[in-house]
Amino acid sequence: MSEERPTSDDARGDAADEAPYETPASDADAWAKACAEDLEAEKARRRGRYGPPPGSAAEELRKLVDAVSDKLSSLQSPLLGAVAQGTAQQMVQQVVQQAKAAVEPVIERNPDVFDHLAAAGNELLAAYRSAVESQERRWTTREADRRDPGGEGTGSGERIDLD
């Protein structure tokens, strides 16, 4: 075993004599492109299955205002006469236009505020759920203690004395 391995300097010298290693003529960003294509395919699959994803909170508020205004505009009350109904419809349309005029500038100036409010609402909901779950746990523990005062048994059924 008298074979000696060449040192790194020797290897560099041999490599200098040969042509430098060339990268194949493939796309350098193939992995990034494949990932992007997979991501787009997954997004398309989800859109097909679940519908379009919700927009920002500002966009959703705009959609809500539009939907409510359309619904209010299309309502017709059979209790009102023809003359009163026309007047009522004009009043509803006027109120809807005023509401839109009040909401639109706020949405345009502060679209991020609505996203923050939506996130805060989600946090409040999570805190409420946590509080309710812990209270329910306390209630069920008290009921179990009342049903089984002796502490015997682990079941939730009633104790029946057969004597």
LINRA-V639782 format. One record per residue. N is the residue number from 1. RES is the residue in one letter. PSI is psi as a letter, one per 40 degrees, with the letter a starting at -180 (NA if undefined). Layout:
N,RES,PSI + N,RES,PSI
This chain:
1,M,f + 2,S,e + 3,E,h + 4,E,i + 5,R,i + 6,P,i + 7,T,i + 8,S,d + 9,D,d + 10,D,d + 11,A,d + 12,R,d + 13,G,d + 14,D,d + 15,A,d + 16,A,d + 17,D,d + 18,E,i + 19,A,i + 20,P,i + 21,Y,h + 22,E,i + 23,T,i + 24,P,i + 25,A,f + 26,S,i + 27,D,h + 28,A,d + 29,D,f + 30,A,d + 31,W,d + 32,A,d + 33,K,d + 34,A,d + 35,C,d + 36,A,d + 37,E,d + 38,D,d + 39,L,d + 40,E,d + 41,A,d + 42,E,d + 43,K,d + 44,A,d + 45,R,d + 46,R,d + 47,R,d + 48,G,d + 49,R,d + 50,Y,e + 51,G,i + 52,P,i + 53,P,i + 54,P,i + 55,G,a + 56,S,i + 57,A,d + 58,A,d + 59,E,d + 60,E,d + 61,L,d + 62,R,d + 63,K,d + 64,L,d + 65,V,d + 66,D,d + 67,A,d + 68,V,d + 69,S,d + 70,D,d + 71,K,d + 72,L,d + 73,S,d + 74,S,e + 75,L,h + 76,Q,h + 77,S,h + 78,P,e + 79,L,d + 80,L,i + 81,G,i + 82,A,d + 83,V,d + 84,A,d + 85,Q,d + 86,G,d + 87,T,d + 88,A,d + 89,Q,d + 90,Q,d + 91,M,d + 92,V,d + 93,Q,d + 94,Q,d + 95,V,d + 96,V,d + 97,Q,d + 98,Q,d + 99,A,d + 100,K,d + 101,A,d + 102,A,d + 103,V,d + 104,E,d + 105,P,d + 106,V,d + 107,I,d + 108,E,d + 109,R,d + 110,N,f + 111,P,d + 112,D,d + 113,V,d + 114,F,d + 115,D,d + 116,H,d + 117,L,d + 118,A,d + 119,A,d + 120,A,d + 121,G,d + 122,N,d + 123,E,d + 124,L,d + 125,L,d + 126,A,d + 127,A,d + 128,Y,d + 129,R,d + 130,S,d + 131,A,d + 132,V,d + 133,E,d + 134,S,d + 135,Q,d + 136,E,d + 137,R,d + 138,R,d + 139,W,d + 140,T,d + 141,T,d + 142,R,d + 143,E,d + 144,A,d + 145,D,d + 146,R,d + 147,R,d + 148,D,g + 149,P,d + 150,G,e + 151,G,e + 152,E,i + 153,G,i + 154,T,e + 155,G,i + 156,S,e + 157,G,i + 158,E,i + 159,R,h + 160,I,h + 161,D,h + 162,L,e + 163,D,NA
